[in-house]
């Protein structure tokens, strides 16, 4: 093993930033920077969202660092397995332990690609898609339905193939609580976007639908060609989802709150899900995402990257989506804030509604470390 390929240091950096598509709410993640003996660096992310979780993930990353330092950055699978084994008491592949493993694993893949002067996409076996259609991923936050419909249609007019809109989020939209308002919103958005665009509806944690409500909404949404209905019964209600799927033809999506490939396999084998959300910053990194996506592909289910975080997860999601036959599109946040636009030199974007393949070694991005330093939680 080349001494240059050995890991010299592992740094955990909890940060906070404003999220424009979430009513400018402050979000937090824990970034991970891994440096090799030759000075090359790789960056990862723990998709923690809350400051206390980011600080906790940072503590775990710092504790796990001793497993990584001195090892070859090329041995991503072996290190990933050792990290999972090490967390047997406080995680066993779940919770913040999974997020800590995710951040380290993404950073190691990025570093490995840079050391080998190779794209992560190629390290994953190369692309299985020539290009990927993109959709807008955003939240409904305004009181006026017509204003929201106009705004969403302005994003899809750039070529995006549709939009996924979160209900029950911060702001004044009050979506997901009233049947008539929800139908009026879906009708207005689909009409504003036009017949060649598709709307996906994503229920938030503030919405608590029972099975009857979910069935009634889903049947009404069918009239407006809603592409899928995400987490209408939360993240873990297989019996409820079984009843919902039997009562409607709309596709059901959930899974982004699973921690590992084993959890993804459990919901896939339950036969209650059509589209499985996967977050590389949560599901044990690039290694974990790849294993979960393979399960989806074997069972003819669509996998979909939960690309709603910083540009680091965005770059990882781009590479993973191009490498997996189960992934059929990529969600993009249409309003870029500092965590997406300014954090890296080349944020993932689209041309005429299609995402291009990543270019450059590793994840193909250079981090703005001045911005990282200014966003650190310990500066606040």
N, C-alpha and C positions, 0 to 999 in steps of 0.2 A: 504494500500500500504506500502510495506517495505520501510523504510527510505533509505536502502542500494541501492534501485533501482532508487532513484531520481537522476536526472542529476545535477551534481555539476558545470560543466564548459563545454563550447563549444569554441574550438580554430580553427581559420582559418589559414592555412599555405600555402601561395603561393610559389611554387617551380619551378625550371627549370632544364632540364636534356637533354643530347644528345640522339637522336633517331637513332640508327644504320640503321634500315631498311628504314629510310627516308633521306638517304644520310648524316647522322649525323647532321641533322638540329636540332637546339635547340627547344624543346617543353616546354610548361609550363602548369601546372595544379594547382588547389587549393585543397590541402588536408584539411580534417576536422577531428579533434580529439575531441571526446566527452567522458568525464570522469564522472562516477557515484560516489555517495557518498562513496561507499566502495572501490574506487580506480580502479575499472575495467574500461577499455577503449575500445572504438569502433572507427574504422577509416572509413572515406568515401572520395570521390573524386568528385570534380567538373571538368568535362572534358572540360576545357576552351581553351587549346592549345596555346593561345597567352598571353604574360605577362600582357598586359593591362587588358585583360579579367579576368585573375587570380586575379589581385589586386582588380578589381571591385567585383568579386565574394566574395573575402575575406571580403570586406566592407559589403556586403549584409548578409553573414553568421554571421558576428559580430552583425549586427543589428537585425537579426532574433533570436539570441541567447537568448534574454530575453523571447521569447515564449517557449523555450525548457528548460531552467534552472529551476529547481524545480519540473519539471514534471517527471512522471514515464517513464523510458526508454522503458517499455513494451508497451506503448500506441502509437505505431508507426503510426497507421492509423489516430488517432485523432490529433496527432501533425502534420502529413502531411497535413491534411485538414486545420488546423489553419495556417500553413505556406502559403498555397495557398491563403487562404482568406486574409491574411495580405498583400500579394504582389499585391493587386487589382489595385493599381494605377501605379506601375512600372513594372508590369509583367503579372499579371492575367494568370499565367501558361505559360509563354513564356520568351524567351531571357535569360539573365544572371540570372534572378530570378529563372527560372527552374533549372539552373545549381547549384545555391546555395541550393535550396531545395533538389536536387539530392545528394549533398555531405552530408548534414545533415541526410537525410533519410538512405543512405547506412551506415553511422556511427551508427545510432540508431539501425538498424537491427543487425549489427555486435555486438554492445554492448548488445542488448537484448539476443542474442544467448549465449554470454559469461555469462550473469547473470543467465540464465536458464540452463547453461551447455548443450546447444543443438545447433546442426548445423542450420544455416540459411536455408539450404535445407529442413530440417524437419519442421521448422517454416512455410515454404511455402507449406507444405502439403506432403512433401516427394518426392522421385524421381519417374518419369514416364518413365525413360529410365534406362536400366542397364549400358549402356556405351554410349558415344557419339563419332562418328568419328570426327577427327580433320583435318583441312586443314591449310596450311601455308598462312599467310597474310603478304604481303610485297609490295614494290614499285619497278617498273622498273627504274633503275637509270644509267645503263651503256650504252655506245655508241654501243658496239659490241653485236649484237643479239645472236650470238653463245655463248658468255660468259654468258649472262643473262640466256639463256636456260640451260646451264650446271649448273649454280648456283642453279636455281630453282629446277632442277631435283635432285640435291644433297640433297635438303631438303626433297622432297617427297620420296626419296629412303629410308628414315628412317621409312617409313610406313605411313606417312601422305597421305590422300586420294586425295589430289590435292592442288591447290594453287589459291589464289585470288591476282591478280597483279594490282596495281594502275598505271594508265596512267597519263601523264601530271604532273609528280611530279618533285621535285628537282633532279638535276643531268643531265646526258647527253643522256638519253634514247630517248627523243623526240618521245614518244608514244602518239597516239591519234591525230596526226596532219597530217599524210600522210597515205593514204589508203594502198599502197603497203608495206610500212614499217610495219604497224600494222598487215597485213596478214602474212608477213614473220615472225614476232615475234610470233604470235599465232601458226603458223605451226611449228616453231622450238621448242617452249616450249612443245606443245602436243606430238611431236615426241620424245623429250628428256625424258619426264616423263613416256611415255608408255601408252598403251591403257586402263589400269585400273585406270588411274588418270584423274581428270577433272580440267580444267582451268576456272576460273571466271575472267571477265574483269571489272575493276572498273574505270570509267572515273573521272578525277580530275577537280578541279574548273578552271584550265587553259584551258581545252578543251571546245570548244563551237560548238557542232554539231547541225546542223539543222535537221529537220525530215528526209529529203532525205538522208543525210549523215548517220544518224543513221540506217535507213532501209538498205542501201547498206552494211554497216559494219556488221550489225546483220546477214544478209543473208549469207555473206561470212564466218562469224564466225561459222555458223551452220555446215559447212563442217568439222569443227574441234571439234565438240561436246562441245562447250563452255557451261558451266553449267548455267551461268546467265550473263547478261549485266547490270552493276550497274550504275545508274545515267547518262545514255548517253545523257539525255536531262535536266540535272540538277535535282533539288529537287522538283520542283513544276510546272509541265507542263502537266496537265491531258489530255488535248486535243491532245498534241503531243504524249504522251504515248499511248493513245487510237489508234492513227493511226499506231504507231510502232508495237503494239501488233497484230493489224489486218494484218500487212504485213509480219510478221515473227513468227516462232514458238519458238524462243529463249525466255527464261524466263527473265522477267524484274524485277530489284531490285532497290528500293530506300526507303527512309523513315528515315534514320539515322539522318537527320537534322530536324525532327519533334521534338517538345518540350514536347508533352504530349499525353495521350491516345486519346484525342479528335482529335488531328491532325492525328494520326495514323488511327483512324476510318474513317476520311474524305477520305484519300487516298485509304484505303481498299474498301470503298463503291463506289469509283469512278470506280472500276473494271479495273484499269490500272496497277496493280502491282501484282507480284507473290511472291516475297521475300521481306520482310520488315525489314530493318535494325533498330535495337533498341540499344541505348547506355544508360546504367543505370546511367552514369555520366552526362547525358544531359536530359533524358526523365522523370525527377522527381524521380530518384532513383529506388530502388528495388520495392517500392510500385507502382510507375508509370510504370515501365517495366512490372510488373505482369499484371496490368490492360490492357496495350497495347497488351501483348502477348495473353491474353484471347480473345481479339477482333480478332486477327489473327486466333486463333484456331477455334473460332465459324464460321469464314468465310472460313475455309480450306485454309488459306494462311500460308506460311512458315515464321516464325520469325527467325531473325539471330542477335546475339549479335555483336555489333560493338566493338569488343574487341581489340582496338588498342590504348592502353594507358598504365597506370601503372598496377602493379600487384594487386592493390586494385580493380579496375574495372574488372581485370581478374578474381579474386575470386568471385566477385558478378555475373559476366557473367556465370561462371561455375555453381554456385548454381541455378541461374535463368533458365539456359538452361536445366539442369537436371529436373527441376520442371515443365517445360512447354512442352505440347505435340506439340506445334507449332514449337519448336526449334528442328532441326534435325542434327546439327553439331556445332562445335565450332572452330572459327578462332584462330590461335596461331601465334604469331610473332616468326619466326624461329631463329632469331638472337637476343638473349637477351642482352639488355643494362642494365645499373644500375637500371632503373625504373622498370624493370621486374625481373631481376635476383637477385639483391642485396637488393631491398627494403623490401622483405619479406623472411621468412625462407623457405616457400614452394610455389614457383611460380607454376602456372598451367602448366603442361606439358602433354606429351602423352607417351604411351607405345605401340609400334607397330601400331601407327596411331589412337589410341583411348584414350580419356581423361577419367581418373578415377573419381569417385565421390569425392567431397570434404570431408575431415575428420577434426574433431576437432570442438570445440564450435565456434559459430559465423561464420565468414567467413573462419575460420580455418587457419588464418595467424597471424604471429607476425611481427610487423613493426620494421625495423631497424631505430630507431629514431636518431642515429648519422648521418646516411645518409640523413635523412630528414633535420636535422639541417644544414648540409653542403650545401644543395641544395636550401635553402631559397632564395627567390628573394630579400628580404630586406638586405641580406648580400652582394649583388652585387652592 
